[in-house]
Amino acid sequence: MQEQRTKEAENQYKEALRRHKDIQTRETRKRMRQNARKARRIRQGKHPDPFYIRIFRRTPTPTPRPGS
């Protein structure tokens, strides 16, 4: 009885997650996937961005200092 209730509740929860995901737009689903991947990566103790993105990231040009 208890096992059936917990299984039913779990199925309802999974169905609610699926329904929530289906409601979102394509761009939102993509953003949700990216955030989930980044969160998983941070939980593992890794840097949020891979090394190749950090290497080739555009850095802002330094502003000239007055008097230089």
Rosetta constraint file for C-alpha pairs under 8 A:
AtomPair CA 1 CA 5 HARMONIC 6.29 0.50
AtomPair CA 2 CA 6 HARMONIC 6.27 0.50
AtomPair CA 3 CA 7 HARMONIC 6.05 0.50
AtomPair CA 4 CA 8 HARMONIC 6.03 0.50
AtomPair CA 5 CA 9 HARMONIC 6.12 0.50
AtomPair CA 6 CA 10 HARMONIC 6.09 0.50
AtomPair CA 7 CA 11 HARMONIC 6.20 0.50
AtomPair CA 8 CA 12 HARMONIC 6.19 0.50
AtomPair CA 9 CA 13 HARMONIC 6.17 0.50
AtomPair CA 10 CA 14 HARMONIC 6.24 0.50
AtomPair CA 11 CA 15 HARMONIC 6.11 0.50
AtomPair CA 12 CA 16 HARMONIC 6.14 0.50
AtomPair CA 13 CA 17 HARMONIC 6.27 0.50
AtomPair CA 14 CA 18 HARMONIC 6.21 0.50
AtomPair CA 15 CA 19 HARMONIC 6.08 0.50
AtomPair CA 16 CA 20 HARMONIC 6.05 0.50
AtomPair CA 17 CA 21 HARMONIC 6.16 0.50
AtomPair CA 18 CA 22 HARMONIC 6.15 0.50
AtomPair CA 19 CA 23 HARMONIC 6.35 0.50
AtomPair CA 20 CA 24 HARMONIC 6.84 0.50
AtomPair CA 21 CA 29 HARMONIC 6.97 0.50
AtomPair CA 24 CA 28 HARMONIC 5.94 0.50
AtomPair CA 24 CA 29 HARMONIC 6.20 0.50
AtomPair CA 25 CA 29 HARMONIC 6.27 0.50
AtomPair CA 26 CA 30 HARMONIC 6.28 0.50
AtomPair CA 27 CA 31 HARMONIC 6.25 0.50
AtomPair CA 28 CA 32 HARMONIC 6.10 0.50
AtomPair CA 29 CA 33 HARMONIC 6.21 0.50
AtomPair CA 30 CA 34 HARMONIC 6.27 0.50
AtomPair CA 31 CA 35 HARMONIC 6.14 0.50
AtomPair CA 32 CA 36 HARMONIC 6.11 0.50
AtomPair CA 33 CA 37 HARMONIC 6.20 0.50
AtomPair CA 34 CA 38 HARMONIC 6.15 0.50
AtomPair CA 35 CA 39 HARMONIC 6.03 0.50
AtomPair CA 36 CA 40 HARMONIC 6.11 0.50
AtomPair CA 37 CA 41 HARMONIC 6.13 0.50
AtomPair CA 38 CA 42 HARMONIC 6.20 0.50
AtomPair CA 38 CA 48 HARMONIC 5.82 0.50
AtomPair CA 38 CA 49 HARMONIC 7.88 0.50
AtomPair CA 39 CA 43 HARMONIC 6.15 0.50
AtomPair CA 39 CA 48 HARMONIC 7.88 0.50
AtomPair CA 40 CA 44 HARMONIC 6.40 0.50
AtomPair CA 41 CA 45 HARMONIC 6.77 0.50
AtomPair CA 41 CA 46 HARMONIC 5.69 0.50
AtomPair CA 41 CA 47 HARMONIC 7.16 0.50
AtomPair CA 41 CA 48 HARMONIC 6.22 0.50
AtomPair CA 42 CA 46 HARMONIC 5.39 0.50
AtomPair CA 42 CA 47 HARMONIC 6.36 0.50
AtomPair CA 42 CA 48 HARMONIC 5.73 0.50
AtomPair CA 49 CA 53 HARMONIC 6.41 0.50
AtomPair CA 49 CA 54 HARMONIC 6.64 0.50
AtomPair CA 50 CA 54 HARMONIC 6.57 0.50
AtomPair CA 51 CA 55 HARMONIC 6.12 0.50
AtomPair CA 52 CA 56 HARMONIC 6.19 0.50
AtomPair CA 53 CA 57 HARMONIC 5.73 0.50
AtomPair CA 64 CA 68 HARMONIC 7.26 0.50
